[in-house]
Amino acid sequence: MYPLFKNGEEVEMKKVKTLKRNNFVVIDFLGNNILKKIVGIPNDIFEIYGDSLFINKTFICHLKQNSVLYDFLREFNGVLPDDNYIVIGEDENSIDSRIFGPVLRNSILGKV
């Protein structure tokens, strides 16, 4: 599988009020703009079996135990809190919610 976007590629971004699952978004991460895909939206139901994350009964990705996202999700009894989004990159080694946890809505700059 080939990446949808390449490093350095220019994309058009627009501000939107509503974000949906599978939207590609630009996020402010430590002063850098990064492009990620939304896989979890507020009030989604999540489950963790072993190292596998499922959202609304669909497999999303593998998680490392004691990662920020793993620990965060364990605290919230199966429901993603309001204003929180889970985002992932196209490669399993991507710096994304598996590393830094859920993203707050105000950190999402816009939709691609």
Disulfide bonds with the S-S distance in Angstrom:
none
